[in-house]
Amino acid sequence: MNLKSKVIIGIFLLIFVLPIFAEETEIVKFPVEVEGDTPDNTGSRFIYQVRQQIKKSSALRLTSDNEPRLKLILSTIDPLSVLPELCDLITVCSVVWTFVIPGEESQRTFYLDSRIHMVVRDNILLGAEDIIEKTDELIEETKKFTDSMK
């Protein structure tokens, strides 16, 4: 079985088979891990808000467990080094979405998407909501892809 087949099967199992085993009243949420690295206050607040939006989501849940999951990697740069005149107002954040499938000896990580995100201090919540919206879109695209493989 090639790597692409394993990824498709892993995503298929996570999205479609896992809900079958859930109780009818229990909503199965898609596991998301957030890894954040930031040297500034605005970036820290942004990463915190992304985590909070996942906690509030009806479709996503935060995880750090060794399970198949979507992983968000958020990394901001020191705004003083790039935009010293705006360092109190904005931060620049790299956002990378990957899908992680853990294994017994090692885990496999698959790149899904990335973007550079400008986070404005006064609109941190809006920026976090944008990231969650993109995360939802990626999950829906993955579902469509696995549906087309049936």
Helices and strands as residue ranges (DSSP letters): H 3-12, I 13-17, H 18-21, E 30-37, H 41-56, E 60-62, E 69-76, H 79-82, G 84-86, E 90-101, E 108-120, G 121-123, H 124-148
